Amino acid sequence: MGAQFGWSTLSPTDNSIVKMALQGFKRQNSSPTIRKDPITPDILTKLHINHGHSSATLADLRILFVCFISYAGFLRFDDIRNISRNDCTISSDRLTIHLCKSKSDQFRQGTDVVIARTFKPTCPVLVAERYFSALGDPNNSTLPVLRRFVATKKGLTSSTKPLSYTRTREIVLDALRTIVPDVATYGLHSLRSGGASAAFNANVPPFLISKQGRWKTESASNVYFQLDKSSNLLATRNLVI
């Protein structure tokens, strides 16, 4: 209609000067993305000392399960909160978790996350075994393994209600409070970032890291990597000068 009467059909934002002004406005008013610090193996070891002792309670084991499995599986909170005992298969050398759905699985085809057994006291598979045993769910249970507990005269017992993001974040940060200098720099995503960063710093091929974390591209996973001090020097140390 506009073209028929000689009017311009261009939007005001199609003007090059307007585009430049908008870009400048966005740059001036945008706030930088502040990423949480990654969880490190040293932090996990200290968590295990505090919560993995022989007299560990159900709450202790739940903290370890959230932290160790999210770390080793590069899991988002939405991934771990949907896991049931029925989704987990434990064998002599691994824990296989079937994710029925995830953020990157747009067609809901499901995907398997495999976590290796390390045969160490801090082994993530051993952490899962201890938690499942304390939880008492049958292997075919479809209840979420990450759920609320209620206090009874006999101690803590599990309910059927899933644990919320807010409550999960609270219990993880409470556990970290005596371990890290500033707990405010950590969050649940620190677990996924920490696992990916540790794998990258251990020279695990990036395509394997992307596969484990269900990232579609290596560039998508790169934003999660935080180099340790020795890895930071690799680029210049290998220059021929």
C-alpha positions as CSV (number, residue, x, y, z in Angstrom):
1,M,0.0,0.0,0.0
2,G,2.7,2.5,1.0
3,A,4.8,1.7,-2.1
4,Q,1.6,2.3,-4.3
5,F,1.3,5.9,-3.1
6,G,5.0,6.6,-3.1
7,W,5.5,6.2,0.7
8,S,8.5,4.5,2.1
9,T,7.9,1.0,3.4
10,L,11.2,1.0,5.4
11,S,11.1,0.8,9.1
12,P,12.8,3.7,11.0
13,T,15.2,1.1,12.4
14,D,16.4,0.3,8.8
15,N,18.1,3.6,8.6
16,S,21.9,3.2,9.0
17,I,22.2,6.2,11.4
18,V,19.4,4.9,13.6
19,K,21.1,1.5,13.6
20,M,24.4,3.0,14.7
21,A,22.6,5.0,17.5
22,L,20.9,1.9,18.7
23,Q,24.1,-0.1,18.8
24,G,25.8,2.7,20.8
25,F,22.9,2.8,23.2
26,K,23.1,-0.9,23.8
27,R,26.9,-0.8,24.4
28,Q,26.6,2.0,26.9
29,N,23.7,0.5,28.8
30,S,24.5,-3.2,28.7
31,S,25.9,-4.8,31.8
32,P,28.6,-7.5,31.5
33,T,27.7,-11.1,32.1
34,I,29.1,-12.1,35.5
35,R,29.8,-15.8,35.5
36,K,30.0,-17.8,38.7
37,D,33.3,-19.3,39.7
38,P,33.7,-23.0,38.8
39,I,33.8,-25.7,41.4
40,T,37.3,-27.3,41.6
41,P,38.4,-30.8,42.5
42,D,39.9,-29.3,45.7
43,I,36.5,-27.9,46.7
44,L,34.9,-31.3,46.0
45,T,37.4,-33.1,48.1
46,K,36.7,-30.8,51.1
47,L,33.0,-31.3,50.6
48,H,33.5,-35.0,50.8
49,I,35.5,-34.7,54.0
50,N,32.7,-32.6,55.6
51,H,29.8,-34.7,54.3
52,G,31.1,-38.1,53.2
53,H,32.2,-39.6,56.5
54,S,30.9,-42.9,57.7
55,S,28.1,-41.4,59.8
56,A,26.9,-39.2,56.9
57,T,23.2,-38.4,57.1
58,L,20.7,-38.6,54.3
59,A,21.0,-34.8,53.9
60,D,24.8,-35.1,53.8
61,L,24.6,-37.6,51.0
62,R,22.1,-35.5,49.1
63,I,24.5,-32.6,49.1
64,L,27.3,-34.9,47.7
65,F,25.0,-36.3,45.1
66,V,24.0,-32.9,43.8
67,C,27.6,-31.7,43.7
68,F,29.5,-34.7,42.4
69,I,27.0,-35.9,39.8
70,S,26.3,-32.4,38.5
71,Y,30.1,-31.8,38.3
72,A,31.0,-35.1,36.7
73,G,28.0,-35.2,34.3
74,F,28.2,-31.5,33.4
75,L,24.5,-31.3,34.4
76,R,22.2,-28.3,34.6
77,F,19.8,-28.1,37.5
78,D,16.9,-28.9,35.2
79,D,18.8,-32.2,34.3
80,I,19.4,-33.4,37.8
81,R,16.0,-32.5,39.2
82,N,14.3,-34.8,36.7
83,I,16.4,-37.9,37.4
84,S,14.7,-40.9,39.0
85,R,16.2,-44.1,40.2
86,N,14.7,-45.7,37.1
87,D,16.8,-43.5,34.9
88,C,20.1,-44.7,36.5
89,T,22.0,-47.8,35.7
90,I,25.1,-48.7,37.8
91,S,27.7,-51.2,36.5
92,S,31.2,-52.2,37.5
93,D,32.8,-49.3,35.7
94,R,30.2,-46.6,35.3
95,L,27.0,-44.8,36.2
96,T,24.7,-44.2,33.2
97,I,22.0,-41.6,33.6
98,H,19.2,-41.4,31.0
99,L,18.0,-37.9,30.6
100,C,14.5,-38.1,29.2
101,K,14.6,-34.4,28.3
102,S,17.1,-31.6,28.5
103,K,17.6,-28.1,27.2
104,S,19.6,-29.1,24.2
105,D,17.3,-32.1,23.4
106,Q,14.6,-30.1,21.5
107,F,13.0,-33.2,20.0
108,R,12.8,-35.1,23.4
109,Q,14.7,-38.1,22.0
110,G,16.5,-38.6,25.3
111,T,20.2,-38.9,25.9
112,D,22.6,-40.9,28.1
113,V,25.2,-39.3,30.4
114,V,28.0,-41.7,31.4
115,I,30.1,-41.1,34.5
116,A,33.1,-43.3,35.0
117,R,33.9,-45.1,38.3
118,T,37.2,-43.9,39.6
119,F,37.6,-46.4,42.4
120,K,38.6,-43.5,44.8
121,P,36.7,-42.6,48.0
122,T,35.5,-39.5,46.2
123,C,34.2,-41.5,43.2
124,P,31.0,-39.9,41.9
125,V,29.5,-43.4,41.2
126,L,30.2,-44.4,44.8
127,V,28.6,-41.2,46.0
128,A,25.5,-42.1,43.9
129,E,25.4,-45.6,45.3
130,R,25.6,-44.4,48.9
131,Y,22.8,-41.9,48.3
132,F,20.5,-44.4,46.5
133,S,21.1,-46.9,49.3
134,A,20.2,-44.3,52.0
135,L,17.2,-43.1,50.0
136,G,15.8,-46.6,49.7
137,D,14.0,-46.3,46.4
138,P,13.5,-49.5,44.4
139,N,15.5,-49.6,41.1
140,N,12.3,-49.0,39.1
141,S,11.2,-46.0,41.1
142,T,10.0,-43.0,39.0
143,L,10.2,-40.6,41.9
144,P,12.8,-37.8,41.5
145,V,15.9,-38.8,43.5
146,L,16.5,-35.1,44.3
147,R,13.6,-34.4,46.7
148,R,12.6,-32.9,50.0
149,F,13.2,-34.5,53.4
150,V,11.0,-34.3,56.5
151,A,12.1,-34.7,60.1
152,T,10.6,-37.5,62.1
153,K,11.3,-39.1,65.5
154,K,13.4,-41.6,63.7
155,G,15.4,-38.9,61.8
156,L,15.1,-37.6,58.3
157,T,13.0,-39.4,55.8
158,S,12.3,-38.6,52.2
159,S,9.0,-37.2,50.9
160,T,7.7,-37.5,47.4
161,K,8.0,-33.8,46.6
162,P,10.9,-32.7,44.4
163,L,13.5,-30.2,45.6
164,S,13.2,-26.7,44.2
165,Y,15.9,-24.8,42.5
166,T,16.0,-22.2,45.3
167,R,16.3,-24.9,48.1
168,T,18.9,-26.8,46.2
169,R,21.0,-23.7,45.7
170,E,20.6,-22.9,49.5
171,I,21.9,-26.3,50.6
172,V,24.8,-26.3,48.2
173,L,25.9,-22.7,49.1
174,D,25.5,-23.6,52.8
175,A,27.9,-26.5,52.3
176,L,30.4,-24.3,50.5
177,R,30.3,-21.5,53.0
178,T,33.0,-22.8,55.2
179,I,35.2,-24.0,52.2
180,V,35.4,-21.1,49.8
181,P,36.5,-17.5,50.4
182,D,33.4,-15.9,49.0
183,V,30.3,-18.1,48.6
184,A,28.5,-15.3,46.7
185,T,30.8,-16.0,43.7
186,Y,29.3,-19.6,43.3
187,G,26.0,-21.0,42.2
188,L,24.5,-24.2,40.9
189,H,26.0,-23.6,37.5
190,S,29.4,-23.6,39.1
191,L,29.2,-27.4,39.1
192,R,28.6,-27.7,35.4
193,S,31.2,-25.1,34.7
194,G,33.7,-26.7,37.1
195,G,33.4,-30.2,35.5
196,A,33.9,-28.8,32.0
197,S,36.8,-26.6,33.1
198,A,38.5,-29.5,34.8
199,A,38.2,-31.7,31.8
200,F,39.5,-28.9,29.5
201,N,42.5,-28.3,31.8
202,A,43.2,-32.0,31.8
203,N,43.5,-31.9,28.0
204,V,40.3,-33.8,27.3
205,P,39.5,-33.2,23.6
206,P,36.9,-30.4,23.3
207,F,34.6,-32.5,21.2
208,L,34.3,-35.0,24.0
209,I,33.6,-32.2,26.5
210,S,30.9,-30.9,24.2
211,K,29.4,-34.3,23.9
212,Q,29.4,-34.9,27.6
213,G,27.8,-31.5,28.3
214,R,25.3,-31.8,25.4
215,W,26.6,-28.6,23.8
216,K,25.8,-28.5,20.1
217,T,29.0,-26.8,19.2
218,E,32.5,-26.4,20.7
219,S,32.1,-22.7,20.6
220,A,29.0,-23.0,22.9
221,S,31.0,-25.0,25.4
222,N,34.0,-22.7,25.3
223,V,32.3,-20.0,27.4
224,Y,32.2,-22.5,30.3
225,F,36.0,-23.1,30.4
226,Q,38.1,-21.3,32.9
227,L,41.8,-22.0,32.5
228,D,43.9,-22.9,35.5
229,K,47.3,-21.1,36.0
230,S,49.3,-23.7,34.1
231,S,47.0,-24.0,31.2
232,N,46.9,-20.2,30.8
233,L,50.6,-20.3,29.9
234,L,50.3,-23.0,27.2
235,A,49.8,-20.7,24.3
236,T,52.9,-18.5,24.9
237,R,55.0,-21.3,26.3
238,N,54.9,-23.2,23.0
239,L,55.7,-20.2,20.8
240,V,58.9,-20.5,18.9
241,I,60.8,-17.3,19.6
